[in-house]
Amino acid sequence: MYIEDLARALHISGAEALGCVEELRDRGLAISTGADAEDPCVCLSLKGLSQAIAVDRRRKAG
């Protein structure tokens, strides 16, 4: 998944998406990110992906 795609899916800015990815990484929910190498790709664990989906659903519902 690319950070731009995550931002678009969640209707947030790229900076917000990057912050979310970094938080997921810090919580062990992102398997790897290329953010430090300026690679916009992120690999989420299944738990991290399910949390990202839950955030999206809450945003759409609210």
C-alpha positions in Angstrom: 0.0 0.0 0.0 1.3 3.5 -0.8 0.9 6.3 1.7 -0.9 8.4 -0.9 -3.4 5.6 -1.4 -4.0 5.4 2.3 -4.5 9.1 2.5 -6.9 9.1 -0.3 -8.9 6.1 1.1 -9.1 7.8 4.5 -9.7 11.3 3.1 -6.8 12.7 5.0 -3.6 14.6 4.0 -0.4 12.8 3.1 1.2 14.2 6.2 -1.6 12.8 8.4 -1.4 9.4 6.6 2.4 9.3 7.2 1.8 10.2 10.9 -0.8 7.3 11.1 1.7 4.9 9.5 4.5 6.0 11.9 2.1 5.4 14.8 1.2 2.0 13.5 4.9 1.2 13.1 5.6 2.3 16.7 2.8 0.1 17.9 4.1 -2.9 15.9 1.2 -2.9 13.5 3.1 -1.9 10.4 5.6 -4.6 9.3 7.8 -2.2 7.4 7.7 1.3 6.1 10.0 3.0 3.6 9.2 6.4 5.1 12.8 6.8 6.4 14.1 6.1 2.9 11.5 8.3 1.4 9.8 5.3 -0.2 6.1 5.9 0.0 5.2 2.2 0.5 4.1 0.6 3.7 3.4 -3.0 4.6 0.7 -3.3 7.3 0.2 -6.4 9.5 -3.3 -7.8 9.3 -4.1 -6.2 12.7 -2.8 -2.8 11.4 -4.8 -3.1 8.2 -8.0 -4.0 10.1 -7.4 -0.9 12.3 -7.0 1.3 9.2 -10.2 -0.1 7.8 -12.0 0.5 11.1 -10.8 4.2 11.0 -12.1 4.5 7.5 -15.5 3.0 8.4 -15.8 5.4 11.4 -15.0 8.4 9.2 -17.6 7.3 6.7 -20.2 6.7 9.4 -19.6 10.0 11.3 
